[in-house]
């Protein structure tokens, strides 16, 4: 019978931790970007759209390398912002969170934006007419009506975070107990002699987590549909 090592358990827990952290970090800016792209018209709209969706077309390794150049010791942010503040991100689990957030950000924005585009603008105008300010109209009208997109985007980000490999290995490395996630552990086992069985076991864990995420998403969707009925 196969037994997971402490390093394997650490990789499983770290994968969940990174995915959850990336989701929480990405949610506020993703909501802001989706709101701007849905309800605002401004110069640079096309540039913003391209920038947001760029991670979908770039190889994850390229994204990881760009982050490495930005956040590394000689990078612009690393040298002039992070080092003076005593912040070390490269080759830490926080770097894995950043990489996961960047890679999954377009998926979250798309889900939220799709939900916002289905909102009847007259409801927003009515709230403004009744005296609701910009802040109030967002949290009393837009957020409740786009909650399904917020949930869907969060689940997409979480699921994407569980499988992130390319950007993570570049910017965070593959350090056992520190930055090694499930995909990185699987890569190690596949690359080692007689590691196929453990790689398959970790693949099974990954499948179980993904199925659990999909079940939660389906359950929430049905609950929300039944409440509206």
Buried (B, 14 or more C-beta within 10 A) or exposed (E): EEEBEEEBEBBBEBBBBBBBBBBBBBBEEBBEBBBBBBBEEEEEEEEBBEEBBBBEEBEBEBBBBBBBBBBBEEBEBBBEEBBEEEEBBBBBBBBBBBBBBBBBBBBBBBBBBBBBEEBEEEEBEEBBEEEBEEEEBBEEBBBEBBBBBBBBBBBBBBBBBBBBBBBBBBBBBBEBEBBBBBBBBBBBBBEEEEBEEBBBBBBEBBEEBBEEBEEEBEEBBEEEEEEEE
